[in-house]
């Protein structure tokens, strides 16, 4: 059942697997993919406070950023439609302008999102005053939400994700990392004895500092109960490999759960890689976040 209220907690589901049993490890799935019918759970958590901020400021438009296959753009379009807000998606790659939309962007367009395709040089400067001023000139006044929804408001929105795990018995919580906002909020919401692992791409080497900066911006402090393991996301948010696809297909056959290749499969792939390396001692309870 999908849950749509602002304060609803997503359910936990225990996963039975011979590899876990052999290692003496218990694995729970945090089913954030069931939090909202159209907006992936971690995106919903990050967008809710940004939607509230837009309403409080009297803004009727959200302007945000993403790649051609961005889950965040699609989620923002769905959340904007539900909230009665206009949405503008700034897409990396002006070579895409005028081409047929892929399925992800087409869905966002169906939900009312307008697109602005910018070249990659401008993309690298997208949060500069110059570029934001030009975007506002083209699209009008708007609340600007960074890529992935990862700003201080979005980080605060993910704190309940960690708090909901207080009574789970979990010692380790694993989540796939894109822009870092979910990990930043999750870690801040965990109990002192719990720690978080973020599975990220090698191309995101500066993420540690960025995640810490988000925590400082949101809470005035940096939490220290998290670490990032790189090399699990295979080079980007939407990219995958044959190895990852095979893992997702095997997982579906064994457990009946379809994993999103963008994030969910990567989080679980990382958990089982850590398990195979003996990183979890017998008796450990691990939670893997299925963000949707």
Secondary structure, DSSP 4 states (H G I P E B T S, - for coil): ----STTPPPPEEEE--HHHHHHT-EEEEEEGGGS-SSS-HHHHHHHHHHHHHHHHTT--EEEEEE-TT-HHHHHHHHHHHHHT-EEEEEEE-GGGTTSPP-HHHHHHHHTT-EEEEE-HHHHHTTTSHHHHHHHHHHH-S-EEE-GGG-SHHHHHHHHHHHHTTTTS--SEEEEE-SSSHHHHHHHHHS-TT-EEEEEE-GGGTTHHHHHHHHHHHHHSS---SEEEEESSSTTSSS---HHHHHHHHHHHHHH--PPPTTTHHHHHHHHHHHHHTT-S-TT-EEEEEE--
